[in-house]
């Protein structure tokens, strides 16, 4: 306390550190904070447990866009718990679940602001979320899957590619992103090698050939593409490129529309379904059949995850105790 030289040295160090913190802080208010959080995620090494998968980040960007529309013009320090509750209330009628997810992401981003020294406490902590009614989980029937493939073959081209991708997602118990991005080099003499797109360690699973899977994959490979299209992606579009989410949705909508029309003509039930519905169908069908490798196929180690997200059986059966 009596050493004036040391006091001056410490004061100079404190000023320099304060200036550096201010210079390092993201500019542009809440929007700048959001951008900084995504930049921080991108810079994390693959081995960091807090680094999110690319598919999760893509979804987070869409969620963050909604938050920025509401709060992008505010400074970070101006965000309050009341604003969070108002946001949830605005989402309550039409999109309660989405609102909950967006606020959860907002809370995480505001936690990043604490680490940057922009705020002391997180205003989005402990907000009461919207109550949501569980939606009945969709199970795609065999007849619905068969009609989708039939209509794909009838029209050919892009609609056939989409139909065969739906069938492959079911047979291989795969996520939509994995199916849209699968490359032909994954096809081996023993089967198809898939990588878990959600895991940071990128584990792989070999789905072995069955006659039906083999026929489906080779039919997809033989679909005629444009003359100058590449052959890298198994379910790529007619230009040989992987489908974007928008491009995929447009072609799936076309296929499902034809299925609905045909089902009405025949007087049979049919409900539209998506690529995301095919993985639960595959898991459910394997369980119904008594397969013991369902968790391996899903690349999951948790029975709870399997029961909560993938088991779509309306009724179950068991043998008697004696």
C-alpha positions in Angstrom: 0.0 0.0 0.0 3.0 2.3 0.6 4.9 1.4 -2.6 4.0 4.2 -5.0 5.9 2.5 -7.9 3.9 -0.7 -7.4 0.7 1.2 -7.2 1.4 3.0 -10.5 2.3 -0.3 -12.1 -0.9 -2.0 -10.9 -3.0 1.0 -11.9 -1.5 0.9 -15.4 -2.1 -2.8 -15.7 -5.8 -2.4 -14.6 -6.4 0.3 -17.2 -4.8 -1.8 -19.9 -6.9 -4.9 -19.0 -10.1 -2.8 -18.8 -9.4 -1.3 -22.2 -8.7 -4.8 -23.7 -12.0 -6.1 -22.3 -13.9 -3.3 -23.8 -12.1 -3.7 -27.2 -12.8 -7.5 -27.1 -16.5 -7.1 -26.3 -18.8 -7.7 -29.4 -20.3 -4.6 -31.0 -23.8 -4.3 -32.2 -25.8 -4.9 -29.1 -27.7 -8.2 -28.7 -27.2 -9.1 -32.4 -23.5 -8.6 -32.0 -23.6 -10.9 -29.0 -25.4 -13.6 -31.0 -22.9 -13.4 -33.8 -20.0 -13.6 -31.2 -21.6 -16.7 -29.6 -21.7 -18.5 -33.0 -18.1 -17.4 -33.8 -17.1 -18.8 -30.4 -18.8 -22.1 -31.2 -17.0 -22.3 -34.6 -13.6 -21.7 -32.9 -14.0 -24.4 -30.3 -11.8 -27.5 -30.9 -13.7 -30.7 -31.9 -12.7 -32.2 -28.6 -14.4 -29.6 -26.5 -17.5 -31.0 -24.8 -19.4 -27.7 -25.2 -19.0 -27.6 -29.0 -22.3 -28.3 -30.7 -22.8 -30.5 -33.7 -23.1 -28.8 -37.1 -26.8 -29.9 -37.4 -27.5 -28.4 -34.0 -25.8 -25.2 -34.9 -27.9 -24.9 -38.1 -31.0 -25.3 -36.0 -29.7 -22.8 -33.5 -29.1 -20.2 -36.3 -32.8 -20.4 -37.2 -33.8 -20.0 -33.6 -31.4 -17.1 -33.1 -32.9 -15.3 -36.1 -36.2 -15.1 -34.3 -34.6 -13.8 -31.2 -32.7 -11.1 -33.2 -35.9 -10.0 -34.9 -37.3 -9.3 -31.4 -34.3 -8.0 -29.6 -31.6 -7.2 -32.1 -32.0 -3.4 -31.6 -31.4 -3.6 -27.9 -28.1 -3.4 -26.0 -27.3 -6.6 -24.1 -27.7 -4.9 -20.8 -31.3 -3.8 -21.7 -32.5 -7.4 -22.0 -34.8 -8.2 -19.0 -36.7 -11.1 -17.6 -39.9 -9.3 -18.5 -38.8 -9.3 -22.2 -38.2 -13.0 -22.0 -41.7 -13.6 -20.5 -43.3 -11.4 -23.1 -41.5 -13.4 -25.8 -42.8 -16.7 -24.4 -46.3 -15.2 -24.1 -46.2 -14.1 -27.8 -45.3 -17.7 -28.8 -47.9 -19.3 -26.6 -50.8 -19.7 -29.0 -49.2 -20.7 -32.3 -45.7 -22.0 -31.5 -45.2 -22.6 -27.7 -42.6 -25.3 -28.2 -40.5 -23.2 -30.6 -40.7 -20.3 -28.2 -39.4 -22.5 -25.3 -36.5 -23.6 -27.5 -35.6 -20.1 -28.6 -35.6 -18.8 -25.0 -33.4 -21.7 -23.9 -30.9 -20.7 -26.6 -31.3 -17.0 -25.6 -30.4 -18.0 -22.0 -27.3 -19.8 -23.2 -26.2 -16.8 -25.3 -26.8 -14.4 -22.4 -24.6 -16.7 -20.2 -21.9 -16.0 -22.8 -22.4 -12.3 -22.1 -21.6 -12.9 -18.5 -18.3 -14.5 -19.5 -17.5 -11.4 -21.6 -18.2 -9.1 -18.7 -21.2 -7.4 -20.3 -23.7 -8.3 -17.6 -23.5 -9.6 -14.0 -26.6 -11.9 -14.0 -28.6 -13.7 -16.6 -32.1 -12.3 -17.0 -33.3 -15.3 -18.8 -32.6 -17.8 -16.0 -35.5 -19.6 -14.4 -38.3 -18.3 -16.7 -41.4 -20.4 -16.6 -41.7 -22.1 -20.0 -44.9 -22.5 -22.0 -47.0 -25.6 -21.3 -47.1 -27.8 -24.3 -49.4 -30.7 -25.2 -47.5 -33.8 -26.3 -48.3 -34.4 -30.0 -49.2 -38.0 -30.9 -46.1 -39.5 -32.3 -46.3 -40.3 -36.0 -45.9 -43.9 -37.1 -45.6 -44.4 -40.9 -47.4 -47.6 -42.0 -46.0 -50.1 -44.4 -48.8 -49.2 -46.8 -47.9 -45.5 -46.7 -44.2 -46.2 -47.3 -45.1 -48.5 -50.2 -47.4 -45.9 -51.8 -44.7 -43.3 -51.6 -42.2 -45.5 -53.4 -44.8 -46.5 -56.0 -45.6 -42.9 -56.8 -41.9 -42.1 -56.9 -41.4 -44.8 -59.5 -44.4 -43.6 -61.5 -43.0 -40.1 -61.9 -39.3 -40.9 -61.8 -36.5 -38.3 -61.5 -36.3 -36.2 -58.4 -39.5 -37.7 -56.9 -38.1 -41.2 -57.2 -34.8 -40.1 -55.5 -36.9 -38.7 -52.6 -39.0 -41.8 -52.3 -36.0 -44.1 -52.3 -34.3 -41.8 -49.7 -37.4 -42.2 -47.5 -37.3 -45.9 -47.8 -33.5 -46.0 -47.0 -34.0 -43.8 -43.9 -36.5 -46.4 -42.7 -34.4 -49.5 -43.6 -31.2 -48.0 -42.1 -32.8 -46.2 -39.2 -31.1 -42.9 -40.1 -31.6 -39.2 -39.6 -32.7 -36.9 -42.4 -29.4 -35.0 -42.6 -27.5 -38.2 -42.8 -29.6 -39.5 -45.7 -29.4 -36.3 -47.6 -25.6 -36.1 -47.2 -24.7 -39.8 -47.7 -22.0 -40.3 -50.4 -21.7 -43.2 -52.7 -18.3 -44.2 -51.3 -20.2 -45.3 -48.2 -21.7 -48.2 -50.2 -19.4 -51.2 -49.6 -19.6 -55.0 -50.4 -20.8 -55.6 -46.8 -23.4 -52.9 -46.6 -23.6 -49.1 -46.1 -21.4 -47.3 -43.6 -23.2 -44.4 -41.8 -21.8 -41.7 -39.5 -23.7 -40.3 -36.6 -24.2 -36.6 -37.5 -25.1 -35.6 -34.0 -22.1 -37.0 -32.2 -18.8 -35.1 -31.8 -16.8 -38.3 -32.0 -18.5 -39.3 -35.3 -19.0 -43.0 -34.6 -20.0 -45.2 -37.5 -22.3 -48.1 -38.1 -22.4 -50.6 -40.9 -25.9 -51.5 -41.9 -25.6 -54.8 -43.6 -27.2 -55.7 -46.8 -30.7 -57.2 -47.0 -32.2 -58.0 -50.4 -34.6 -55.1 -49.9 -32.0 -52.6 -48.9 -29.6 -53.7 -51.7 -32.3 -53.3 -54.3 -33.3 -49.9 -52.9 -29.7 -48.5 -53.0 -28.9 -49.8 -56.4 -32.2 -48.4 -57.8 -31.2 -45.0 -56.4 -27.8 -45.2 -58.0 -29.3 -45.9 -61.4 -31.7 -42.9 -61.4 -30.8 -40.8 -64.4 -29.3 -37.4 -63.5 -28.4 -34.5 -65.8 -25.6 -35.1 -68.3 -23.0 -33.1 -66.4 -24.2 -34.2 -62.9 -21.6 -35.6 -60.5 -22.1 -39.0 -58.8 -20.8 -38.1 -55.3 -24.1 -38.1 -53.4 -26.3 -41.2 -53.3 -29.5 -39.1 -53.0 -28.2 -35.9 -54.6 -30.5 -33.9 -56.8 -30.6 -34.1 -60.6 -27.5 -31.9 -60.7 -25.7 -34.3 -58.5 -25.6 -31.9 -55.5 -26.9 -32.6 -52.0 -30.4 -31.3 -51.5 -30.8 -28.1 -49.5 -33.6 -28.2 -46.9 -35.7 -26.0 -49.1 -35.1 -28.1 -52.3 -35.8 -31.3 -50.4 -39.1 -29.9 -49.0 -40.3 -28.8 -52.4 -39.7 -32.3 -53.9 -41.1 -34.1 -50.9 -44.3 -31.9 -51.1 -44.7 -32.9 -54.7 -44.4 -36.6 -53.9 -46.7 -36.4 -50.9 -49.3 -34.5 -53.0 -49.4 -37.3 -55.6 -49.7 -39.9 -52.8 -52.7 -38.1 -51.3 -54.4 -37.9 -54.7 -53.8 -41.5 -55.4 -54.9 -42.7 -52.0 -58.1 -40.7 -52.4 -58.8 -42.5 -55.7 -58.2 -45.9 -54.2 -60.2 -45.1 -51.0 -57.3 -46.0 -48.7 -55.9 -44.1 -45.8 -52.7 -42.0 -46.3 -51.1 -39.2 -44.3 -48.2 -37.1 -45.5 -44.9 -38.0 -43.8 -41.4 -36.7 -43.9 -37.8 -38.0 -43.8 -37.8 -37.4 -40.0 -40.7 -39.8 -39.5 -38.7 -42.7 -41.1 -36.1 -43.2 -38.4 -38.7 -43.8 -35.7 -40.5 -46.2 -38.0 -37.3 -48.2 -38.5 -36.7 -48.4 -34.7 -40.3 -49.3 -34.0 -40.3 -52.0 -36.7 -37.1 -53.5 -35.4 -38.4 -53.6 -31.8 -41.7 -55.1 -33.0 -39.7 -57.8 -34.8 -37.7 -58.5 -31.6 -34.3 -57.4 -33.0 -31.7 -57.0 -30.3 -29.5 -54.5 -32.2 -31.9 -51.5 -32.3 -29.7 -49.4 -30.1 -26.7 -50.2 -32.2 -28.5 -49.3 -35.4 -29.5 -45.9 -33.9 -26.0 -45.4 -32.5 -27.5 -44.9 -29.0 -26.5 -46.4 -25.7 -29.6 -45.4 -23.8 -32.8 -47.4 -23.4 -34.5 -44.3 -22.1 -33.7 -42.4 -25.4 -35.0 -45.3 -27.4 -38.3 -45.5 -25.5 -38.8 -41.8 -25.3 -38.1 -40.8 -28.9 -38.3 -43.8 -31.2 -40.8 -46.4 -29.9 -44.0 -45.7 -31.8 -45.8 -48.9 -31.0 -49.5 -48.4 -30.0 -49.6 -51.7 -28.3 -47.0 -54.2 -27.0 -46.9 -57.9 -26.4 -45.1 -60.1 -24.0 -44.8 -63.7 -23.0 -46.4 -64.9 -19.7 -44.3 -65.3 -16.6 -44.9 -69.0 -16.4 
